Every structure is written in C-alpha cells, then in structure tokens.
Amino acid sequence: MIAFQVKDLSCGHCASKINRALREADPEARVHFDLPALRVEIDPGYADSAELSEAITAAGYTPVPA
C-alpha cells in the first residue's frame, strides 16, 4: 500500500481527476480516497511510488508521502 497526503484534495471532482491520472499510470491499481483526511491510498499493480506521485502531480495536485 502506498499512501499520499494531498492537501489540495478538496472534493469529489479532485478525487476523480486524481483517480483518472493514477489509472493512466497503472491501470491495475486500486485507489481509495479519504477526503476528510486529505489522503489517497493506492494498492499498485506495477507502478512504484515515484510514478504514482508523478501522476498525481501531473493532474495538478501536490502529493506528500504519508
């Protein structure tokens, strides 16, 4: 499990945008969002932490390893 704190994750639209970016980086990943905690948890298929972080950043958000 790889987790990121994303302080600019504020709504379902943000979660959807991040989810799309993560699915493009790793179609096999399972993604869980905890909006109140501003946290994204990923059970990756094959992507590593750096690739997933880059995907979140490319979507316009600021991931911090949790």
C-alpha angles and dihedrals in degrees: 000000000000118000133191132188107222108188092185092056100110110150149009091274090058090049091050092051092049091045091054091050092049092048090053090052094044118008091189095056121115111216129198125185127204100191097183090053093041088232135141120198120194130191097197127213096205110325119107129226094266093052092049092047090051090051091053091047091049088054088059102261136114113237121193118189110252 
